[in-house]
Amino acid sequence: MILAPSTTDLFALGAERLLDLATDHAGPFFAYDLGVARERFARLRAALPERVRLAYAVKSNPGLPLLETFSAAGAWFDCASAGEVSAVLAAGGTGRRMVFAGPAKSERDLQAALFAGARVQVDGIEDVARLHTLNTGDEPLEVSVRVNPASGVSEVAAIIGGGGPSAFGVDEEEVAEFVAAARAYDRVRITGLQVFAASNELDAGRLLANHRTALRIGRELAGVLGHGLDLIDLGGGLGVRYAADEPSLDVRALGAGLGRVLTENPWFEGELLLEPGRWLSAPTGVYCARVVRTKVSRGQRFVMLEGGINHLLRPLLTGQSFPTVALRPGVGMLGDGGPADRTGASLVPTTLAGPLCTSLDRVGSGDLPEDLRPGDVVVFGQAGAYAVTQAMSHFLSHPEPEQVWVG
Ligand SMILES: Cc1ncc(COP(=O)(O)O)c(C=O)c1O
């Protein structure tokens, strides 16, 4: 699908700026607009009730300028490795505004989280036992328990889980047994909950249904524990559109709904936490790669780019393409039919392939201008999340893409 960069929630930066950057960069590159990051954070923060903390999920993009931008805006951070904890501390974040999650935390991870003072989310009794040993402080360590709900919404169940068997958390039906076992470890105290079973969800109502489930599980957990909870972490999963015909997630409806969820649960006097990654970072970035050659093979048109799944793996993992436009140096945007279109070339179904010696190297498909030629630049939008760090960067020893931060 061809979309104009004026569709700003799909493409950061404009055609002219990107062509200037392409002139300066010999190879494929990511370009990020920090102004978009500031605007996204402020918009979501303004939509949420005061009692909802907003954490940025570092895994979606751990770029230092992005972390610094969110830290300066007052974000909490959701980390899942010792490396992410270090990155957040380097960016000015603090352990007091950090949660730490992961289904298989290493000793190094737990020590990094404890050293920083982050709120750890335990995924099972083993985490409790290890934290009991590692906690050398005077007070019990306050932790949250991740619970795997009996049902959830998930566009990509294989990535996040949500209902059914899961590597994450304690199964909802085993919570009472878990709490009983955890009582043996008096240097750890369970005071919070995390429930997260959504991915790239565009419907605020479906997210809120999950959040109501989290509060119900929280009430039951508090009953089993015999005391209240100070934090209920609702996870991320706020979706972005990858195609122009998809709706945008209504974050004001989400915020208003969370206000109602709090009102409906007067037993809960703590704070809620949302930890979106994609919604905050995807629209900040684009990935740009030049066309190397084109061909038609048995009726199918291929455009081969200088970057492939060594830089962008998500389309192969999820079957969902990033939105794309094509630019030509010295000309501008090609073939979108809109005001920026300089050629009016018609669009033809195209498979975008990379330079790697495997037929797995596909980075998308869609309708692209029929006259696309070597040197033209294909721009992938929404590439600020789950792009550079979710790729097979070492495969075939091509250089890593440069990352350019603007604003
Ligand atoms: C624990 C946790 N929190 C937050 C996120 C962020 O999810 P999203 O980027 O879909 O908002 C993830 C994603 O895997 C996660 O595992």
The ligand as a Tripos MOL2 file, in Angstrom:
@<TRIPOS>MOLECULE
LIG
   16    16     1     0     0
SMALL
NO_CHARGES

@<TRIPOS>ATOM
      1 C1          6.1110   -7.0890   29.7850 C.3       1 LIG1
      2 C2          5.8520   -6.2790   28.5710 C.ar      1 LIG1
      3 N1          5.4230   -5.0100   28.7150 N.ar      1 LIG1
      4 C3          5.1940   -4.2160   27.6450 C.ar      1 LIG1
      5 C4          5.3920   -4.6750   26.3570 C.ar      1 LIG1
      6 C5          5.1530   -3.7330   25.2360 C.3       1 LIG1
      7 O1          4.1720   -4.1480   24.3580 O.3       1 LIG1
      8 P1          3.7010   -3.1660   23.1890 P.3       1 LIG1
      9 O2          4.9230   -2.6980   22.4820 O.co2     1 LIG1
     10 O3          2.8350   -4.0140   22.3430 O.co2     1 LIG1
     11 O4          2.9670   -2.0380   23.8130 O.co2     1 LIG1
     12 C6          5.8120   -5.9970   26.1470 C.ar      1 LIG1
     13 C7          6.0110   -6.5140   24.7950 C.2       1 LIG1
     14 O5          6.4400   -7.6170   24.5340 O.2       1 LIG1
     15 C8          6.0650   -6.8240   27.2960 C.ar      1 LIG1
     16 O6          6.4900   -8.0830   27.1520 O.3       1 LIG1
@<TRIPOS>BOND
     1     1     2 1
     2     2     3 ar
     3     2    15 ar
     4     3     4 ar
     5     4     5 ar
     6     5     6 1
     7     5    12 ar
     8     6     7 1
     9     7     8 1
    10     8     9 2
    11     8    10 1
    12     8    11 1
    13    12    13 1
    14    12    15 ar
    15    13    14 2
    16    15    16 1
@<TRIPOS>SUBSTRUCTURE
     1 LIG1         1 GROUP 0 **** ****
